[in-house]
Amino acid sequence: MKILVTGGAGFIGSAVIRQAIAAGHQIVNVDCLTYAACLENIDGIKDSPLYAFEQVDIRNRPELDRVFTTHNPGAVMHLAAESHVDRSIDGPAEFIETNLIGTFHLLEAARAYWVAAGKQASFRFHHISTDEVYGSLGETGMFTEETRYDPRSPYSASKAGSDHLVRAWGETYNLPIVLTNCSNNYGPYHFPEKLIPVTILNALAGKPLPVYGKGENIRDWLFVEDHAVALLTVLQNGAVGETYNIGGENEVRNIDLVKMICALLDVKKPTSKPYASQITFVSDRPGHDMRYAIDPAKIRNELGWRPSITLEQGLERTINWYLDNAAWWKPLQKRSGVGERLGIKQ
């Protein structure tokens, strides 16, 4: 299969590309290389005859048309998105432009290409989204594919809108679409402005480990390589028009997650005092959802996928990777906004 992957220089997109190339698929990576992109994520496969790169903004319809006609993909995996909630609070316009307008242009380019190619039944447009579109849970319950949308941040609202666009193109134009909504990802190559890499890198630098509010917000954590396998499974075996929720089956409070990382670092990189002594509680961000939890029964029962990595295993792998790859993350810490407190504008 030849797959056009948008956002392939990002965290999840690059994991998908690495998995897909290993499985023998051809990949066309479409990425405009924003601040969070890093081509080093795919250094290991950049010279593969199965790989091609196009530096294109998904808001640029003529360039998208050129990419489709040049490469003739059999499927699209749409991962390109602005995704940092804190940045969406400070500057929502980029999120609307990329996540909504960009998705619209990609859908239209894919539809025009699909129609011109004779509406091949095997073609797929796989839209990758987030569980944040569902809003916030109380102490009990889980998100299912039937959960009502209730986004609470500019980021989640823009992703909810893009989900609706994809479903509309499936219903109105019969574009063969599938959607997935995932829980929080983590793992190697995670851009150093999200909770887990921030905690690891601040701990190593002797800096405060910021925890929003009281750290009681709960997330379901999904190892990125497990997620990549799930996405390729849905692309190949998912039913047209269906949505599949992908969860890690690893719910934990933020404060407990940070303490787990500290405990692992105490063993791997001991210092004169426990890393947990660096934990600092900071003011919560606006609209901070309390709890996310995904019920992955549908993808497990229908497609046979479930996560293979526990949170403890995944955190150890992630920490080991960051300890061994300072040459990757140190340059990224110099990019705009990284290391700053974002998302507090009112």
The 8 nearest C-alpha neighbors of each residue, nearest first, counted from 0:
[[1, 24, 25, 2, 73, 74, 72, 23],
 [0, 2, 25, 72, 73, 26, 24, 74],
 [3, 1, 74, 26, 72, 75, 73, 4],
 [2, 4, 27, 75, 72, 26, 28, 76],
 [5, 3, 76, 28, 7, 75, 77, 29],
 [6, 4, 29, 79, 77, 78, 7, 30],
 [7, 5, 79, 30, 78, 8, 12, 9],
 [6, 8, 12, 13, 28, 9, 5, 4],
 [9, 7, 36, 38, 37, 13, 6, 12],
 [10, 8, 36, 12, 7, 6, 13, 11],
 [9, 11, 189, 12, 13, 188, 14, 190],
 [12, 10, 14, 13, 9, 15, 223, 227],
 [13, 11, 7, 15, 9, 14, 6, 10],
 [12, 14, 7, 16, 15, 8, 11, 9],
 [15, 13, 11, 17, 12, 16, 227, 224],
 [16, 14, 227, 12, 18, 13, 17, 19],
 [17, 15, 13, 19, 18, 14, 20, 12],
 [16, 18, 14, 20, 15, 19, 13, 21],
 [19, 17, 21, 15, 16, 20, 14, 22],
 [20, 18, 16, 22, 24, 21, 17, 15],
 [19, 21, 23, 24, 22, 17, 18, 16],
 [20, 22, 18, 19, 23, 17, 24, 16],
 [21, 23, 19, 20, 24, 18, 17, 25],
 [24, 22, 20, 21, 19, 25, 49, 0],
 [25, 23, 0, 20, 19, 22, 1, 26],
 [24, 26, 1, 49, 50, 0, 2, 20],
 [27, 25, 50, 2, 1, 3, 49, 28],
 [26, 28, 3, 51, 52, 4, 50, 2],
 [27, 29, 52, 4, 7, 53, 5, 3],
 [30, 28, 5, 53, 55, 54, 4, 6],
 [31, 29, 6, 54, 32, 55, 5, 7],
 [30, 32, 56, 55, 54, 33, 29, 57],
 [33, 31, 36, 30, 34, 54, 8, 37],
 [32, 34, 36, 35, 31, 30, 37, 81],
 [33, 35, 36, 32, 334, 335, 37, 331],
 [36, 34, 33, 9, 190, 37, 32, 10],
 [37, 35, 9, 32, 8, 33, 34, 38],
 [36, 38, 8, 39, 40, 9, 35, 32],
 [37, 39, 40, 8, 41, 36, 42, 9],
 [38, 40, 42, 41, 37, 327, 8, 43],
 [41, 39, 38, 37, 42, 13, 188, 8],
 [42, 40, 39, 43, 44, 38, 45, 13],
 [43, 41, 39, 45, 44, 40, 38, 46],
 [42, 44, 41, 45, 46, 40, 17, 39],
 [43, 45, 47, 46, 42, 41, 17, 50],
 [44, 46, 42, 47, 43, 41, 50, 51],
 [47, 45, 44, 48, 50, 43, 42, 49],
 [46, 48, 49, 44, 50, 45, 20, 51],
 [49, 47, 50, 46, 51, 25, 45, 44],
 [48, 50, 25, 47, 26, 20, 24, 51],
 [51, 49, 26, 47, 48, 25, 27, 45],
 [52, 50, 27, 28, 26, 53, 49, 45],
 [51, 53, 28, 27, 29, 54, 50, 30],
 [52, 54, 29, 55, 28, 30, 51, 27],
 [55, 53, 31, 30, 29, 52, 56, 32],
 [56, 54, 31, 30, 53, 29, 57, 62],
 [55, 57, 31, 58, 59, 30, 54, 29],
 [56, 58, 101, 59, 105, 55, 63, 104],
 [57, 59, 101, 56, 104, 60, 100, 97],
 [60, 58, 57, 56, 62, 61, 63, 55],
 [59, 61, 63, 62, 104, 58, 64, 108],
 [62, 60, 64, 63, 59, 65, 108, 66],
 [61, 63, 65, 64, 60, 59, 66, 55],
 [62, 64, 60, 66, 65, 61, 108, 67],
 [65, 63, 61, 67, 62, 66, 108, 60],
 [64, 66, 62, 68, 63, 67, 69, 61],
 [65, 67, 63, 69, 64, 68, 70, 62],
 [68, 66, 64, 71, 70, 69, 65, 63],
 [67, 69, 65, 71, 66, 70, 64, 112],
 [70, 68, 66, 67, 65, 71, 64, 72],
 [69, 71, 67, 68, 72, 66, 27, 1],
 [72, 70, 67, 68, 69, 73, 1, 66],
 [73, 71, 1, 2, 74, 70, 3, 67],
 [72, 74, 122, 1, 2, 0, 71, 123],
 [75, 73, 123, 2, 122, 72, 124, 3],
 [76, 74, 3, 124, 2, 125, 4, 77],
 [77, 75, 125, 4, 126, 3, 78, 124],
 [76, 78, 126, 5, 79, 127, 4, 75],
 [77, 79, 6, 5, 127, 12, 80, 76],
 [80, 78, 6, 5, 77, 81, 30, 7],
 [81, 79, 98, 82, 78, 97, 6, 94],
 [80, 82, 94, 83, 98, 97, 79, 93],
 [81, 83, 80, 84, 154, 87, 94, 86],
 [84, 82, 86, 85, 87, 81, 154, 193],
 [85, 83, 87, 86, 154, 82, 88, 152],
 [84, 86, 342, 88, 341, 87, 83, 89],
 [85, 87, 89, 88, 83, 84, 342, 90],
 [88, 86, 91, 84, 90, 85, 154, 89],
 [89, 87, 342, 85, 86, 90, 91, 153],
 [88, 90, 86, 342, 87, 344, 91, 85],
 [91, 89, 87, 92, 88, 86, 93, 94],
 [90, 92, 87, 94, 93, 153, 88, 89],
 [91, 93, 95, 94, 90, 96, 87, 97],
 [94, 92, 96, 95, 91, 97, 90, 81],
 [95, 93, 91, 97, 92, 96, 98, 81],
 [94, 96, 92, 99, 93, 98, 97, 157],
 [97, 95, 100, 93, 94, 99, 98, 92],
 [98, 96, 101, 94, 95, 100, 99, 93],
 [97, 99, 80, 94, 95, 101, 157, 102],
 [98, 100, 161, 102, 95, 101, 97, 96],
 [101, 99, 96, 103, 102, 97, 98, 104],
 [102, 100, 58, 97, 57, 104, 103, 99],
 [101, 103, 105, 99, 100, 104, 98, 106],
 [102, 104, 100, 106, 101, 105, 99, 107],
 [105, 103, 107, 101, 106, 102, 60, 58],
 [106, 104, 102, 108, 107, 103, 109, 57],
 [107, 105, 109, 103, 104, 108, 110, 102],
 [106, 108, 110, 104, 109, 105, 111, 103],
 [107, 109, 105, 111, 110, 106, 64, 104],
 [108, 110, 106, 112, 107, 111, 105, 113],
 [111, 109, 113, 107, 112, 108, 106, 114],
 [112, 110, 108, 114, 113, 109, 107, 115],
 [111, 113, 115, 109, 110, 114, 116, 108],
 [114, 112, 110, 118, 116, 115, 111, 109],
 [113, 115, 118, 117, 111, 116, 112, 110],
 [114, 116, 112, 117, 113, 111, 118, 110],
 [117, 115, 113, 114, 118, 112, 119, 111],
 [116, 118, 114, 115, 119, 113, 112, 120],
 [119, 117, 114, 113, 116, 120, 115, 122],
 [118, 120, 121, 117, 122, 116, 113, 114],
 [119, 121, 122, 118, 175, 123, 117, 174],
 [120, 122, 119, 123, 73, 74, 175, 118],
 [123, 121, 73, 74, 120, 119, 175, 124],
 [124, 122, 74, 175, 176, 125, 75, 121],
 [123, 125, 176, 75, 74, 175, 76, 177],
 [126, 124, 76, 177, 178, 176, 75, 123],
 [125, 127, 178, 77, 76, 177, 124, 128],
 [128, 126, 179, 78, 77, 178, 180, 125],
 [129, 127, 180, 179, 126, 181, 158, 130],
 [130, 128, 180, 181, 131, 132, 182, 127],
 [129, 131, 180, 132, 181, 182, 133, 128],
 [130, 132, 133, 129, 134, 155, 150, 291],
 [133, 131, 150, 155, 159, 130, 134, 148],
 [134, 132, 148, 149, 131, 130, 150, 147],
 [135, 133, 149, 150, 131, 132, 151, 288],
 [134, 136, 288, 290, 289, 291, 133, 137],
 [137, 135, 290, 291, 289, 138, 140, 134],
 [136, 138, 139, 290, 135, 140, 289, 291],
 [137, 139, 136, 140, 290, 289, 217, 141],
 [140, 138, 137, 141, 136, 292, 290, 291],
 [139, 141, 136, 142, 138, 137, 292, 294],
 [142, 140, 292, 293, 294, 143, 139, 136],
 [141, 143, 293, 294, 146, 292, 144, 140],
 [144, 142, 145, 146, 294, 141, 293, 244],
 [143, 145, 146, 244, 242, 243, 142, 297],
 [146, 144, 143, 147, 142, 148, 242, 133],
 [147, 145, 143, 144, 142, 148, 133, 141],
 [148, 146, 133, 145, 149, 144, 134, 132],
 [149, 147, 133, 132, 150, 146, 134, 159],
 [148, 150, 134, 133, 132, 147, 151, 135],
 [151, 149, 132, 134, 156, 155, 133, 152],
 [150, 152, 134, 286, 155, 149, 156, 153],
 [153, 151, 154, 155, 156, 150, 286, 84],
 [154, 152, 156, 87, 155, 91, 157, 88],
 [155, 153, 157, 152, 156, 87, 84, 94],
 [154, 156, 158, 132, 150, 152, 157, 131],
 [157, 155, 159, 150, 153, 158, 154, 152],
 [156, 158, 160, 154, 155, 159, 95, 98],
 [159, 157, 161, 155, 160, 156, 98, 162],
 [160, 158, 156, 162, 132, 161, 157, 155],
 [159, 161, 157, 163, 158, 162, 156, 164],
 [160, 162, 158, 164, 99, 163, 159, 98],
 [163, 161, 159, 165, 160, 164, 158, 166],
 [162, 164, 160, 166, 161, 165, 167, 159],
 [165, 163, 161, 167, 162, 166, 168, 160],
 [164, 166, 168, 162, 167, 163, 169, 161],
 [165, 167, 169, 163, 168, 164, 170, 162],
 [166, 168, 164, 170, 169, 165, 171, 163],
 [169, 167, 165, 171, 172, 166, 170, 174],
 [168, 170, 174, 173, 166, 167, 172, 171],
 [169, 171, 167, 173, 168, 172, 166, 174],
 [172, 170, 168, 167, 169, 173, 174, 166],
 [171, 173, 168, 174, 169, 170, 167, 110],
 [174, 172, 169, 170, 171, 175, 168, 176],
 [173, 175, 169, 172, 176, 168, 110, 170],
 [176, 174, 123, 239, 173, 169, 124, 122],
 [175, 177, 124, 240, 239, 123, 125, 169],
 [178, 176, 125, 240, 241, 239, 242, 124],
 [179, 177, 242, 126, 125, 127, 243, 241],
 [180, 178, 243, 127, 242, 244, 128, 181],
 [179, 181, 129, 128, 244, 130, 245, 127],
 [182, 180, 245, 129, 130, 246, 244, 179],
 [181, 183, 246, 130, 219, 220, 221, 184],
 [184, 182, 220, 221, 219, 181, 185, 218],
 [185, 183, 221, 223, 222, 220, 182, 186],
 [186, 184, 222, 223, 221, 189, 183, 220],
 [185, 187, 317, 223, 222, 189, 188, 313],
 [188, 186, 317, 189, 320, 321, 185, 316],
 [187, 189, 10, 190, 40, 186, 327, 328],
 [190, 188, 10, 187, 186, 191, 185, 196],
 [189, 191, 192, 188, 35, 193, 10, 196],
 [192, 190, 196, 197, 193, 189, 332, 337],
 [191, 193, 337, 197, 190, 338, 194, 196],
 [194, 192, 191, 197, 195, 196, 190, 189],
 [193, 195, 197, 196, 198, 192, 191, 257],
 [194, 196, 198, 197, 193, 199, 185, 257],
 [197, 195, 199, 191, 198, 194, 193, 200],
 [198, 196, 194, 200, 195, 199, 191, 192],
 [197, 199, 195, 201, 196, 200, 208, 202],
 [200, 198, 196, 202, 197, 201, 195, 203],
 [199, 201, 203, 197, 202, 198, 196, 204],
 [202, 200, 206, 204, 198, 203, 199, 197],
 [201, 203, 205, 199, 200, 204, 198, 206],
 [202, 204, 200, 201, 205, 199, 206, 268],
 [205, 203, 201, 202, 206, 200, 199, 207],
 [204, 206, 202, 203, 201, 207, 277, 274],
 [205, 207, 201, 204, 202, 208, 277, 203],
 [208, 206, 277, 278, 279, 209, 201, 205],
 [207, 209, 278, 279, 277, 198, 201, 206],
 [210, 208, 279, 280, 207, 281, 278, 211],
 [211, 209, 280, 214, 281, 279, 212, 208],
 [210, 212, 283, 281, 214, 282, 280, 213],
 [211, 213, 283, 282, 214, 281, 280, 210],
 [214, 212, 215, 211, 280, 210, 254, 216],
 [215, 213, 254, 253, 212, 216, 211, 210],
 [214, 216, 252, 213, 253, 217, 254, 212],
 [217, 215, 289, 252, 214, 290, 253, 218],
 [218, 216, 252, 290, 251, 253, 215, 289],
 [217, 219, 291, 250, 251, 290, 220, 252],
 [218, 220, 250, 249, 292, 182, 247, 183],
 [221, 219, 183, 247, 249, 184, 218, 182],
 [222, 220, 247, 184, 183, 223, 246, 182],
 [223, 221, 185, 225, 224, 184, 186, 313],
 [222, 224, 226, 184, 225, 185, 186, 221],
 [223, 225, 227, 226, 222, 14, 228, 186],
 [226, 224, 228, 223, 222, 227, 306, 229],
 [225, 227, 223, 229, 224, 228, 230, 222],
 [228, 226, 15, 224, 230, 229, 225, 14],
 [227, 229, 225, 231, 226, 230, 232, 224],
 [230, 228, 232, 226, 227, 231, 233, 225],
 [231, 229, 227, 233, 232, 228, 226, 234],
 [230, 232, 234, 228, 233, 229, 235, 227],
 [233, 231, 229, 230, 235, 234, 236, 228],
 [232, 234, 237, 230, 236, 231, 235, 229],
 [235, 233, 231, 232, 236, 237, 230, 125],
 [234, 236, 232, 233, 237, 231, 123, 230],
 [235, 237, 233, 232, 234, 238, 302, 231],
 [238, 236, 233, 234, 235, 239, 177, 302],
 [237, 239, 241, 240, 236, 177, 233, 242],
 [240, 238, 241, 177, 176, 175, 237, 123],
 [239, 241, 177, 176, 238, 169, 175, 242],
 [240, 242, 177, 239, 238, 178, 243, 237],
 [243, 241, 178, 179, 177, 144, 244, 240],
 [242, 244, 179, 298, 245, 178, 180, 144],
 [245, 243, 180, 179, 295, 181, 144, 246],
 [244, 246, 181, 295, 180, 243, 182, 179],
 [247, 245, 293, 182, 248, 295, 181, 221],
 [246, 248, 221, 249, 220, 306, 219, 182],
 [247, 249, 246, 250, 219, 220, 306, 293],
 [250, 248, 219, 247, 220, 310, 251, 309],
 [251, 249, 219, 218, 248, 220, 217, 292],
 [250, 252, 217, 218, 256, 253, 249, 255],
 [253, 251, 217, 255, 215, 216, 254, 256],
 [252, 254, 214, 256, 255, 216, 215, 217],
 [255, 253, 214, 257, 256, 252, 258, 215],
 [254, 256, 258, 252, 257, 253, 259, 251],
 [257, 255, 253, 259, 258, 254, 252, 251],
 [258, 256, 260, 254, 259, 255, 261, 253],
 [257, 259, 261, 255, 260, 256, 262, 275],
 [260, 258, 256, 262, 257, 261, 255, 263],
 [261, 259, 257, 263, 258, 262, 264, 256],
 [262, 260, 258, 264, 274, 259, 263, 275],
 [261, 263, 265, 259, 264, 260, 258, 266],
 [264, 262, 260, 266, 265, 261, 267, 259],
 [263, 265, 267, 261, 266, 268, 262, 260],
 [266, 264, 269, 262, 263, 268, 267, 261],
 [267, 265, 264, 263, 269, 268, 262, 261],
 [266, 268, 264, 265, 269, 263, 319, 318],
 [267, 269, 264, 265, 266, 270, 203, 263],
 [270, 268, 265, 266, 267, 264, 271, 273],
 [271, 269, 272, 268, 273, 265, 274, 264],
 [270, 272, 269, 273, 274, 265, 268, 276],
 [271, 273, 270, 274, 276, 269, 275, 265],
 [274, 272, 275, 276, 265, 270, 271, 261],
 [273, 275, 261, 276, 277, 202, 272, 265],
 [276, 274, 277, 273, 278, 261, 258, 262],
 [275, 277, 274, 278, 273, 272, 279, 207],
 [276, 278, 207, 275, 208, 274, 279, 206],
 [279, 277, 208, 275, 276, 207, 209, 280],
 [280, 278, 209, 208, 207, 210, 277, 281],
 [279, 281, 210, 209, 211, 212, 213, 278],
 [282, 280, 211, 212, 210, 209, 283, 279],
 [283, 281, 212, 211, 284, 280, 210, 343],
 [284, 282, 212, 211, 281, 285, 287, 213],
 [283, 285, 287, 343, 342, 286, 282, 211],
 [286, 284, 287, 283, 343, 342, 88, 345],
 [285, 287, 151, 288, 152, 284, 283, 289],
 [286, 288, 285, 284, 289, 283, 151, 152],
 [289, 287, 135, 290, 286, 134, 216, 151],
 [288, 290, 216, 135, 217, 287, 136, 291],
 [289, 291, 217, 136, 135, 216, 218, 288],
 [292, 290, 218, 136, 135, 219, 217, 293],
 [291, 293, 141, 219, 142, 218, 290, 294],
 [294, 292, 142, 246, 141, 295, 143, 244],
 [293, 295, 143, 141, 296, 142, 292, 246],
 [296, 294, 297, 245, 246, 244, 298, 293],
 [297, 295, 299, 294, 298, 300, 301, 244],
 [296, 298, 300, 299, 295, 301, 243, 244],
 [299, 297, 302, 301, 300, 296, 295, 243],
 [300, 298, 303, 304, 296, 297, 305, 302],
 [299, 301, 297, 298, 303, 296, 302, 304],
 [302, 300, 298, 297, 299, 303, 296, 304],
 [303, 301, 298, 304, 299, 300, 236, 237],
 [304, 302, 299, 300, 301, 298, 305, 232],
 [305, 303, 299, 302, 298, 229, 306, 232],
 [304, 306, 299, 307, 303, 298, 295, 229],
 [307, 305, 225, 308, 247, 304, 248, 221],
 [306, 308, 305, 225, 309, 222, 247, 304],
 [309, 307, 306, 313, 312, 310, 222, 225],
 [310, 308, 312, 311, 313, 307, 249, 306],
 [309, 311, 313, 312, 314, 249, 308, 220],
 [310, 312, 314, 309, 313, 315, 259, 308],
 [313, 311, 309, 315, 310, 314, 308, 316],
 [314, 312, 310, 316, 315, 311, 308, 317],
 [313, 315, 317, 311, 316, 312, 310, 318],
 [314, 316, 318, 312, 317, 313, 319, 311],
 [317, 315, 313, 319, 314, 318, 320, 312],
 [318, 316, 186, 314, 320, 187, 315, 319],
 [317, 319, 321, 315, 320, 316, 314, 322],
 [320, 318, 322, 316, 317, 321, 315, 323],
 [319, 321, 317, 323, 318, 322, 324, 187],
 [322, 320, 324, 318, 323, 319, 317, 325],
 [321, 323, 319, 320, 324, 318, 325, 317],
 [322, 324, 320, 321, 319, 325, 326, 318],
 [325, 323, 321, 326, 327, 322, 320, 328],
 [324, 326, 328, 327, 329, 323, 321, 322],
 [325, 327, 324, 329, 328, 330, 323, 331],
 [328, 326, 325, 324, 329, 330, 331, 39],
 [327, 329, 331, 325, 330, 326, 332, 324],
 [328, 330, 332, 331, 325, 326, 327, 333],
 [331, 329, 332, 328, 333, 327, 326, 334],
 [332, 330, 328, 333, 329, 334, 191, 327],
 [331, 333, 329, 330, 334, 337, 328, 338],
 [332, 334, 331, 330, 335, 337, 329, 336],
 [335, 333, 331, 332, 337, 336, 34, 330],
 [334, 336, 337, 333, 34, 332, 338, 339],
 [335, 337, 339, 338, 334, 341, 340, 333],
 [338, 336, 339, 332, 192, 335, 334, 333],
 [337, 339, 336, 192, 340, 332, 197, 191],
 [340, 338, 336, 337, 341, 192, 335, 342],
 [339, 341, 338, 342, 343, 336, 85, 337],
 [342, 340, 85, 343, 339, 86, 89, 336],
 [341, 343, 85, 88, 89, 344, 86, 284],
 [342, 344, 341, 284, 345, 285, 89, 88],
 [345, 343, 342, 89, 88, 341, 285, 284],
 [344, 343, 285, 88, 89, 342, 284, 286]]
